[in-house]
Amino acid sequence: MITIQEKFIPIQIDQEMCMRCERCMTACRHNAIYFKDGIRLVNYSNCKACLACVQVCPRNAIEVTSVTDEKVLTVKIEHEKCDMCMKCVEEDGNFCPNHLFYLDKVRKDDGEIDGIRFKFTQVDRCQGCLQCELSCPQNAIKPVKFEK
């Protein structure tokens, strides 16, 4: 299975743009960002490229760059692999750290879960973090991409 670190260059920090508000540090659930002598630093072994820091930065001083020139067009589920374990939505109900995609349970008439499907909010804002793909232990979630 691919890891998030294999898909991304570590976050890039523009120290001149940083206003030292510490929002990034607070948003990071992995304790990857810290300050030392007024400089924002990153513990890259802790960074999971979840993009929480990027989303909360009011000055756009943090950037994560994909190693590939791919853009996600949509996300599909390989239903034959999906065992509906729901691990992809376990943590907060949304596997996408940017809340661009979410899952909708398809139910039978009796209420039993029959499958899952994706709902999209703003696919054009996808930064290609691949958290959707990595969240599935069965490798059933596949971002559909094109190369530039």
C-alpha positions as a Markdown table, in Angstrom:
| # | Residue | x | y | z |
|---|---|---|---|---|
| 1 | Met | 0.0 | 0.0 | 0.0 |
| 2 | Ile | 1.3 | 3.5 | -0.8 |
| 3 | Thr | 1.9 | 5.9 | 2.0 |
| 4 | Ile | 1.1 | 9.6 | 2.0 |
| 5 | Gln | 4.8 | 10.4 | 2.4 |
| 6 | Glu | 5.4 | 8.7 | -1.0 |
| 7 | Lys | 3.0 | 11.0 | -2.7 |
| 8 | Phe | 4.0 | 14.4 | -1.3 |
| 9 | Ile | 6.9 | 16.6 | -0.9 |
| 10 | Pro | 6.9 | 17.7 | 2.7 |
| 11 | Ile | 5.0 | 20.9 | 3.5 |
| 12 | Gln | 6.6 | 24.1 | 2.4 |
| 13 | Ile | 6.6 | 27.0 | 4.8 |
| 14 | Asp | 6.9 | 30.6 | 3.8 |
| 15 | Gln | 8.4 | 32.1 | 7.0 |
| 16 | Glu | 7.9 | 35.7 | 5.7 |
| 17 | Met | 4.1 | 35.0 | 5.2 |
| 18 | Cys | 3.7 | 33.4 | 8.6 |
| 19 | Met | 2.2 | 35.7 | 11.1 |
| 20 | Arg | 2.9 | 33.2 | 14.0 |
| 21 | Cys | -0.8 | 32.9 | 15.0 |
| 22 | Glu | -0.2 | 29.2 | 15.9 |
| 23 | Arg | -3.4 | 28.1 | 14.2 |
| 24 | Cys | -1.5 | 25.5 | 12.2 |
| 25 | Met | 0.1 | 24.1 | 15.4 |
| 26 | Thr | -3.3 | 23.8 | 17.0 |
| 27 | Ala | -5.0 | 22.2 | 14.0 |
| 28 | Cys | -2.3 | 19.6 | 13.6 |
| 29 | Arg | -3.5 | 16.4 | 15.4 |
| 30 | His | -0.1 | 14.7 | 14.8 |
| 31 | Asn | 2.0 | 17.3 | 16.7 |
| 32 | Ala | 4.1 | 17.8 | 13.5 |
| 33 | Ile | 4.3 | 21.6 | 13.7 |
| 34 | Tyr | 6.1 | 23.5 | 16.5 |
| 35 | Phe | 7.7 | 26.9 | 17.0 |
| 36 | Lys | 11.3 | 27.5 | 18.1 |
| 37 | Asp | 12.6 | 31.0 | 18.5 |
| 38 | Gly | 9.7 | 32.4 | 16.6 |
| 39 | Ile | 10.3 | 30.1 | 13.6 |
| 40 | Arg | 7.7 | 27.5 | 12.5 |
| 41 | Leu | 9.3 | 24.1 | 12.2 |
| 42 | Val | 8.0 | 20.7 | 11.1 |
| 43 | Asn | 8.7 | 17.3 | 12.5 |
| 44 | Tyr | 8.4 | 15.5 | 9.2 |
| 45 | Ser | 8.3 | 12.0 | 10.8 |
| 46 | Asn | 5.0 | 13.1 | 12.5 |
| 47 | Cys | 3.5 | 14.8 | 9.4 |
| 48 | Lys | 0.8 | 12.7 | 7.8 |
| 49 | Ala | 0.0 | 15.4 | 5.1 |
| 50 | Cys | -3.6 | 15.7 | 6.4 |
| 51 | Leu | -3.7 | 19.3 | 5.2 |
| 52 | Ala | -5.3 | 20.6 | 8.4 |
| 53 | Cys | -2.5 | 23.2 | 8.8 |
| 54 | Val | -2.9 | 24.3 | 5.2 |
| 55 | Gln | -6.7 | 24.8 | 5.7 |
| 56 | Val | -6.4 | 27.0 | 8.8 |
| 57 | Cys | -3.5 | 29.3 | 7.7 |
| 58 | Pro | -5.0 | 32.7 | 7.2 |
| 59 | Arg | -2.0 | 33.9 | 5.1 |
| 60 | Asn | -1.6 | 30.8 | 2.9 |
| 61 | Ala | 1.9 | 30.4 | 4.2 |
| 62 | Ile | 1.8 | 26.6 | 4.2 |
| 63 | Glu | 1.8 | 24.5 | 1.0 |
| 64 | Val | 1.8 | 20.8 | 0.3 |
| 65 | Thr | 2.9 | 19.8 | -3.2 |
| 66 | Ser | 2.1 | 16.5 | -4.8 |
| 67 | Val | 5.1 | 14.6 | -6.2 |
| 68 | Thr | 3.1 | 13.9 | -9.3 |
| 69 | Asp | 1.3 | 16.3 | -11.7 |
| 70 | Glu | -2.0 | 14.5 | -11.2 |
| 71 | Lys | -5.3 | 16.1 | -10.4 |
| 72 | Val | -8.1 | 14.1 | -9.0 |
| 73 | Leu | -11.2 | 14.3 | -11.1 |
| 74 | Thr | -13.5 | 12.1 | -9.1 |
| 75 | Val | -13.4 | 9.1 | -6.6 |
| 76 | Lys | -14.8 | 5.7 | -7.3 |
| 77 | Ile | -15.5 | 2.7 | -5.2 |
| 78 | Glu | -14.5 | -0.8 | -6.4 |
| 79 | His | -17.6 | -2.4 | -4.9 |
| 80 | Glu | -16.3 | -5.9 | -5.3 |
| 81 | Lys | -13.5 | -5.0 | -2.9 |
| 82 | Cys | -15.6 | -3.0 | -0.4 |
| 83 | Asp | -16.8 | -5.0 | 2.6 |
| 84 | Met | -18.6 | -2.0 | 4.0 |
| 85 | Cys | -16.5 | -1.9 | 7.1 |
| 86 | Met | -16.9 | 1.9 | 7.2 |
| 87 | Lys | -13.4 | 2.4 | 8.4 |
| 88 | Cys | -13.1 | 5.2 | 5.8 |
| 89 | Val | -15.7 | 7.3 | 7.8 |
| 90 | Glu | -14.8 | 6.0 | 11.3 |
| 91 | Glu | -13.0 | 9.1 | 12.7 |
| 92 | Asp | -15.2 | 12.0 | 11.9 |
| 93 | Gly | -17.7 | 10.8 | 9.3 |
| 94 | Asn | -15.7 | 12.2 | 6.4 |
| 95 | Phe | -12.5 | 10.6 | 5.0 |
| 96 | Cys | -11.5 | 13.8 | 3.2 |
| 97 | Pro | -9.6 | 16.3 | 5.3 |
| 98 | Asn | -10.9 | 19.1 | 3.1 |
| 99 | His | -14.5 | 17.8 | 3.3 |
| 100 | Leu | -14.7 | 17.7 | -0.5 |
| 101 | Phe | -16.1 | 14.2 | -0.7 |
| 102 | Tyr | -18.3 | 12.2 | 1.7 |
| 103 | Leu | -19.9 | 8.9 | 1.7 |
| 104 | Asp | -23.6 | 8.2 | 1.5 |
| 105 | Lys | -24.9 | 4.8 | 2.6 |
| 106 | Val | -27.3 | 3.1 | 0.1 |
| 107 | Arg | -30.0 | 1.3 | 2.0 |
| 108 | Lys | -32.4 | -1.5 | 1.0 |
| 109 | Asp | -36.1 | -1.1 | 1.6 |
| 110 | Asp | -35.7 | -2.8 | 5.0 |
| 111 | Gly | -33.0 | -0.3 | 6.1 |
| 112 | Glu | -30.1 | -2.6 | 5.7 |
| 113 | Ile | -27.0 | -1.1 | 4.2 |
| 114 | Asp | -26.7 | -2.3 | 0.6 |
| 115 | Gly | -23.6 | -0.2 | -0.5 |
| 116 | Ile | -22.0 | 3.1 | -0.3 |
| 117 | Arg | -21.6 | 5.9 | -2.9 |
| 118 | Phe | -19.6 | 9.1 | -3.0 |
| 119 | Lys | -21.1 | 12.6 | -2.8 |
| 120 | Phe | -19.0 | 15.5 | -4.0 |
| 121 | Thr | -18.9 | 19.0 | -2.9 |
| 122 | Gln | -16.0 | 20.8 | -4.6 |
| 123 | Val | -13.8 | 18.3 | -6.4 |
| 124 | Asp | -11.9 | 21.1 | -8.2 |
| 125 | Arg | -10.4 | 22.0 | -4.8 |
| 126 | Cys | -8.9 | 18.5 | -4.3 |
| 127 | Gln | -5.2 | 18.7 | -3.5 |
| 128 | Gly | -4.6 | 15.1 | -4.2 |
| 129 | Cys | -3.7 | 14.1 | -0.6 |
| 130 | Leu | -5.1 | 10.6 | -1.2 |
| 131 | Gln | -6.5 | 10.2 | 2.3 |
| 132 | Cys | -9.6 | 8.8 | 0.7 |
| 133 | Glu | -7.6 | 6.0 | -0.9 |
| 134 | Leu | -5.4 | 5.4 | 2.2 |
| 135 | Ser | -8.4 | 5.3 | 4.6 |
| 136 | Cys | -9.7 | 2.0 | 3.0 |
| 137 | Pro | -8.1 | -1.2 | 4.4 |
| 138 | Gln | -9.6 | -3.1 | 1.4 |
| 139 | Asn | -8.0 | -0.7 | -1.1 |
| 140 | Ala | -11.5 | -0.2 | -2.6 |
| 141 | Ile | -11.5 | 3.6 | -2.8 |
| 142 | Lys | -9.8 | 4.9 | -6.0 |
| 143 | Pro | -9.2 | 8.5 | -6.9 |
| 144 | Val | -9.7 | 8.9 | -10.7 |
| 145 | Lys | -7.0 | 11.2 | -12.1 |
| 146 | Phe | -5.6 | 12.6 | -15.2 |
| 147 | Glu | -2.0 | 13.6 | -15.9 |
| 148 | Lys | -1.2 | 17.2 | -17.0 |
